[in-house]
Amino acid sequence: MPTRIKICGITRRDDAWQAAAAGAHAIGLMFYRKSPRYLPVDQAVSIRRALPPFMAAVAVFMDAEAAEVRAVAQQLRPDLLQFHGREPADFCAAFGLPYLKTIPMGGVEPAAYAAQYPTAAGFLLDSHAPGAAGGSGRAFDWTRVPAGLSAPLILAGGLTPDNVAEAVRRVRPYAVDVSSGVESSPGIKDAGLMQAFVKGVQRGDLE
């Protein structure tokens, strides 16, 4: 199966369309207020409504209050939730939607961490330390990717058009997730970089 592609940190409707045109399968909409890619929910809803058919929207949170997650879910109607902080498994599962749980590869044993989230729809491996935000543009040691996780593996952290083919060849993830690697500035995506990233994923699949 071809590697799936998520473009995270979308802040503009045109960028969402360009991501879809490039061949991405999903976008991430950020609801962490300290992020330069943070979106008010009404702006996120506008982007969500403009998506073409079969393009998934993922709502990304980091240690948000349950009321905020619930309000965003009701207004945005995302396909998936993504929890990037220290949220426990019962919190992640409390909203009636499938969820992704980020594993902070900068400071945990990944298989043991994943075992705490038996209901996760997938695990996103990123390079940050526990309690820190992602989107740093830094990669982690791909040899630390655990085998045999209970849900699909999404590889993130420092991916760019230049290294994603190698990442796909070496890790064979279910999906890859990119944010800063396809930006001209924080939150502003570059159409050419998104196209190059997708081509890199496709090249990795072929090789």
Secondary structure as GFF3:
##gff-version 3
##sequence-region A 1 207
A	DSSP	beta_strand	4	7	.	.	.	ID=ss1
A	DSSP	alpha_helix	13	22	.	.	.	ID=ss2
A	DSSP	beta_strand	26	30	.	.	.	ID=ss3
A	DSSP	alpha_helix	41	50	.	.	.	ID=ss4
A	DSSP	beta_strand	56	61	.	.	.	ID=ss5
A	DSSP	alpha_helix	66	76	.	.	.	ID=ss6
A	DSSP	beta_strand	80	83	.	.	.	ID=ss7
A	DSSP	alpha_helix	89	92	.	.	.	ID=ss8
A	DSSP	three_ten_helix	93	95	.	.	.	ID=ss9
A	DSSP	beta_strand	99	104	.	.	.	ID=ss10
A	DSSP	alpha_helix	110	115	.	.	.	ID=ss11
A	DSSP	beta_strand	122	126	.	.	.	ID=ss12
A	DSSP	three_ten_helix	142	144	.	.	.	ID=ss13
A	DSSP	beta_strand	153	155	.	.	.	ID=ss14
A	DSSP	alpha_helix	164	171	.	.	.	ID=ss15
A	DSSP	beta_strand	175	178	.	.	.	ID=ss16
A	DSSP	three_ten_helix	180	182	.	.	.	ID=ss17
A	DSSP	beta_strand	183	185	.	.	.	ID=ss18
A	DSSP	beta_strand	188	189	.	.	.	ID=ss19
A	DSSP	alpha_helix	191	206	.	.	.	ID=ss20
###
